[in-house]
Amino acid sequence: MSHKILFRVKPVEGSVKEGEAIRVVGSASFLGKWTPQQGLELSWKGDHWEGVVAFDIGEKEEEKKEKEEGKEEGKKAALPIEFKFAVAPAHDWSKAVRYPFAPFSLSR
């Protein structure tokens, strides 16, 4: 079954500086497996940051094994999905060291 998550965050003034961007990083492959360079980059919408990701919940053991072996990277996830927001200079995610928001968890 396919699902979509809309991430919308309105940061506290001063927590994101000019020239910086926000990505959602988390435990699921579509959120980069905690790697900021591969997370979901949010777009500035005038007064908040926003991004959408589509994914399927659950996967068969066979699919998990294929992913572990590096064969197929799908957008499937097992719940709960843990995530947090990373802030870094917009084009240098290797410097994503600031996580000004508390970690979150998505579950059924």
C-alpha positions in Angstrom: 0.0 0.0 0.0 1.4 3.4 -1.0 1.6 6.3 1.4 2.8 9.9 1.3 4.2 12.0 4.1 4.1 15.8 4.0 6.9 17.2 6.0 6.3 20.9 7.0 8.4 22.8 9.5 8.4 26.4 10.5 11.7 26.9 12.3 12.2 29.2 15.2 13.6 32.5 14.1 17.4 32.2 13.8 17.6 28.4 13.7 18.1 28.4 9.9 20.4 31.0 8.5 20.4 32.5 5.0 22.2 30.2 2.6 21.3 27.1 4.7 18.7 24.4 3.8 16.8 21.7 5.7 16.7 18.0 4.9 14.8 15.3 6.7 17.0 12.3 7.6 15.9 9.1 9.1 15.9 5.4 9.5 14.2 4.6 6.2 16.0 4.4 2.8 13.9 7.2 1.4 15.2 9.4 4.2 18.8 8.6 3.6 19.4 6.0 6.3 20.6 8.8 8.6 22.9 10.2 5.9 22.1 13.9 5.4 23.5 13.9 1.8 20.8 11.4 0.9 17.9 12.8 2.9 14.8 14.5 1.6 15.6 18.2 0.9 12.8 20.5 1.9 11.8 23.6 -0.2 11.2 27.1 1.2 7.6 28.1 0.8 7.7 31.7 2.0 7.1 31.1 5.7 7.9 27.4 6.2 9.9 24.5 4.7 8.1 21.6 3.0 8.7 18.3 1.2 6.7 15.2 0.3 7.8 11.6 0.0 5.9 8.6 -1.3 6.6 5.1 0.0 5.2 1.7 0.8 5.0 0.3 4.3 6.4 -3.2 5.0 8.6 -5.4 3.0 9.1 -9.1 2.5 12.2 -10.8 4.1 13.3 -11.6 0.5 13.3 -7.8 -0.4 15.2 -7.0 2.8 17.9 -9.5 1.9 18.2 -8.0 -1.6 18.6 -4.5 -0.2 21.2 -5.7 2.2 23.1 -7.3 -0.7 22.8 -4.0 -2.6 20.6 -5.3 -5.3 17.6 -3.1 -5.2 16.9 0.1 -3.3 13.1 0.6 -3.1 11.0 3.1 -1.2 9.6 0.6 1.3 9.8 1.0 5.0 9.0 -0.8 8.2 7.3 1.2 11.0 8.3 2.9 13.1 10.3 5.4 11.0 12.5 7.6 13.0 13.6 10.9 11.6 15.0 14.4 12.4 15.6 17.6 10.6 19.2 18.5 9.5 20.4 22.0 8.7 23.5 22.7 6.6 24.9 25.1 4.0 22.6 24.5 1.0 25.2 22.9 -1.2 27.5 21.2 1.4 25.7 18.5 3.2 29.0 17.1 4.5 28.8 19.9 7.1 25.3 18.9 8.3 26.0 18.9 12.0 23.2 21.0 13.4 20.0 19.3 14.3 18.0 22.1 15.9 14.8 20.1 16.2 14.0 17.1 18.4 14.0 13.7 16.8 10.6 12.3 15.8 9.1 8.9 15.2 6.3 7.9 12.8 4.3 4.8 13.6 0.8 3.3 13.0 
